[in-house]
């Protein structure tokens, strides 16, 4: 068998109901999800399993919910297949899942850390004021120029994350991000997807 890599998702992959199937089916996964609830002092599992979606999309819920769900599925997979990865990686927030999977940080510490990080983000830019969006298909220089033009008009927006060629996240004021969404086709963007949380 060749080398095995586990890659974990980042924010935006969340969906109401995530993890409920593995919680019901696997005792080791149930222990992970219950440990997250205990570490955080509230029922994160209820939010992940039942929503509402608007509550799950709040960054300080989304982040620990994704980490917890990733670890619950990973533990069920390990128990069933006995497979350990040679490599781990994570997209954006998924880096924390990768760190836990590699044993570099304990699960409870990680879940508290990503919750705190989400709280700090929310305090820095309360919901409804700021926004993020993934811009698909635009060239970096063209998007940078568009953001500068929009920002010069007073609605601040900047490149925030260069995910990969053809996928760049912008962030800024709600108005600035909306302007990128409205004007994205001018620079060849195929699609602009609002980010949750």
VMD Tcl script that draws the C-alpha trace (Angstrom):
set ca {
  {0.00 0.00 0.00}
  {1.21 3.52 -0.78}
  {1.35 6.49 1.54}
  {-1.90 7.62 3.16}
  {-2.87 11.25 3.78}
  {-5.88 12.57 5.67}
  {-7.04 16.06 4.66}
  {-9.53 17.95 6.80}
  {-12.07 20.60 5.69}
  {-12.25 24.23 6.67}
  {-15.03 26.64 7.48}
  {-17.77 26.54 4.87}
  {-18.08 22.75 4.96}
  {-20.54 22.85 7.86}
  {-24.11 21.67 7.52}
  {-26.88 21.14 10.04}
  {-27.00 17.47 10.99}
  {-23.28 16.87 10.54}
  {-21.90 14.17 12.80}
  {-25.27 12.87 13.97}
  {-24.94 9.63 12.00}
  {-21.55 8.76 13.44}
  {-22.65 9.87 16.92}
  {-25.51 7.37 16.76}
  {-23.42 4.59 15.18}
  {-20.04 4.63 16.92}
  {-19.29 4.78 20.66}
  {-15.78 6.17 20.09}
  {-17.23 9.04 18.03}
  {-19.89 9.68 20.64}
  {-17.09 10.06 23.23}
  {-15.39 12.69 21.05}
  {-18.57 14.71 20.56}
  {-19.53 14.46 24.25}
  {-15.98 15.57 25.19}
  {-16.42 18.70 23.05}
  {-19.69 19.55 24.80}
  {-17.99 19.10 28.17}
  {-14.87 21.09 27.22}
  {-16.97 24.00 25.96}
  {-19.58 23.92 28.70}
  {-22.57 23.92 26.34}
  {-24.24 21.59 23.86}
  {-22.29 22.16 20.67}
  {-23.69 18.82 19.50}
  {-27.25 20.16 19.64}
  {-26.27 23.09 17.42}
  {-24.45 20.82 14.95}
  {-27.20 18.19 14.88}
  {-30.31 20.40 15.00}
  {-29.28 23.94 14.08}
  {-30.74 26.29 13.24}
  {-28.33 26.96 10.38}
  {-27.92 30.62 11.36}
  {-26.66 29.55 14.78}
  {-24.29 26.94 13.34}
  {-22.88 29.55 10.93}
  {-21.72 31.78 13.80}
  {-17.94 31.47 13.68}
  {-17.51 30.52 17.34}
  {-19.88 27.59 16.81}
  {-18.80 26.66 13.29}
  {-15.14 26.21 14.11}
  {-15.43 23.83 17.06}
  {-18.29 21.97 15.34}
  {-16.16 21.26 12.26}
  {-13.16 20.22 14.34}
  {-15.32 17.95 16.50}
  {-17.09 16.37 13.53}
  {-13.79 15.76 11.75}
  {-12.35 14.07 14.82}
  {-15.50 11.98 15.35}
  {-15.35 10.64 11.79}
  {-11.60 10.13 12.04}
  {-11.96 8.07 15.22}
  {-14.71 5.92 13.71}
  {-12.55 5.39 10.63}
  {-9.51 4.46 12.71}
  {-11.51 1.99 14.79}
  {-13.05 0.36 11.76}
  {-10.01 0.22 9.49}
  {-7.04 0.48 11.86}
  {-5.39 2.82 9.39}
  {-3.01 5.56 10.45}
  {-2.06 8.35 8.06}
  {1.47 9.02 6.90}
  {0.54 12.66 6.41}
  {-2.17 15.01 7.62}
  {-3.22 18.38 6.26}
  {-6.10 20.76 6.62}
  {-7.67 23.51 4.60}
  {-7.71 26.71 6.67}
  {-9.47 25.79 9.94}
  {-8.80 22.14 9.04}
  {-5.20 22.70 10.14}
  {-6.41 22.25 13.74}
  {-8.00 18.91 12.88}
  {-4.73 17.90 11.25}
  {-2.79 18.91 14.36}
  {-5.09 16.83 16.57}
  {-4.91 13.88 14.17}
  {-1.10 14.08 14.25}
  {-1.06 14.18 18.06}
  {0.51 17.65 18.13}
  {-2.31 19.09 20.25}
  {-4.94 17.47 22.45}
  {-8.53 17.45 21.26}
  {-10.02 19.36 24.21}
  {-7.34 22.08 23.96}
  {-7.95 22.38 20.23}
  {-11.72 22.65 20.55}
  {-11.40 25.38 23.20}
  {-8.80 27.17 21.06}
  {-10.92 27.27 17.90}
  {-13.95 28.39 19.95}
  {-11.88 31.25 21.43}
  {-10.52 32.16 18.01}
  {-14.08 32.37 16.69}
  {-15.11 34.57 19.62}
  {-12.18 36.91 18.97}
  {-13.14 37.13 15.30}
  {-16.73 37.91 16.23}
  {-15.63 40.61 18.69}
  {-13.34 42.18 16.10}
  {-16.10 42.34 13.49}
  {-19.59 41.67 14.87}
  {-22.07 39.85 12.64}
  {-23.69 41.98 9.96}
  {-20.80 44.47 9.72}
  {-18.13 42.43 7.98}
  {-18.30 39.68 5.40}
  {-16.19 37.22 3.45}
  {-16.62 35.60 0.06}
  {-14.70 33.15 -2.11}
  {-14.06 34.49 -5.60}
  {-13.71 31.72 -8.17}
  {-11.96 32.10 -11.48}
  {-10.47 35.58 -11.08}
  {-6.79 36.42 -11.47}
  {-5.12 37.72 -8.31}
  {-3.94 41.02 -9.82}
  {-7.32 41.80 -11.33}
  {-9.13 41.04 -8.07}
  {-6.60 43.12 -6.11}
  {-7.27 46.05 -8.45}
  {-11.04 45.64 -8.13}
  {-10.77 45.56 -4.32}
  {-8.63 48.72 -4.36}
  {-11.18 50.49 -6.58}
  {-14.09 49.47 -4.33}
  {-12.16 50.40 -1.17}
  {-11.30 53.83 -2.60}
  {-15.06 54.43 -2.75}
  {-15.36 53.82 1.00}
  {-16.55 50.20 1.12}
  {-13.39 48.46 2.33}
  {-12.57 45.01 0.92}
  {-9.25 43.17 0.59}
  {-7.78 39.86 -0.46}
  {-7.81 37.73 2.66}
  {-6.75 34.22 1.65}
  {-5.19 32.86 -1.51}
  {-6.64 29.36 -1.29}
  {-5.34 28.16 -4.64}
  {-5.11 29.42 -8.21}
  {-8.61 30.39 -9.16}
  {-9.97 30.62 -5.60}
  {-9.32 33.73 -3.54}
  {-11.20 34.80 -0.42}
  {-11.95 38.48 0.08}
  {-13.05 40.10 3.31}
  {-14.07 43.53 4.47}
  {-17.20 45.49 5.09}
  {-20.45 43.87 4.07}
  {-20.87 46.54 1.41}
  {-17.36 46.01 0.06}
  {-17.79 42.26 -0.27}
  {-21.20 42.74 -1.90}
  {-19.60 45.11 -4.41}
  {-17.05 42.42 -5.32}
  {-19.91 39.97 -5.83}
  {-21.74 42.46 -8.06}
  {-18.69 43.47 -10.09}
  {-16.77 40.19 -10.14}
  {-17.73 39.32 -13.72}
  {-15.97 42.52 -14.84}
  {-12.64 40.85 -14.02}
  {-13.53 37.35 -15.19}
  {-14.78 35.83 -11.94}
  {-16.95 32.81 -12.66}
  {-18.63 32.87 -9.27}
  {-18.56 34.65 -5.90}
  {-19.68 32.57 -2.93}
  {-20.55 34.24 0.37}
  {-18.77 32.63 3.31}
  {-20.78 31.61 6.35}
  {-19.96 32.74 9.83}
}
mol new
graphics top color blue
foreach p $ca { graphics top sphere $p radius 0.5 }
foreach p [lrange $ca 0 end-1] q [lrange $ca 1 end] { graphics top cylinder $p $q radius 0.2 }
display resetview
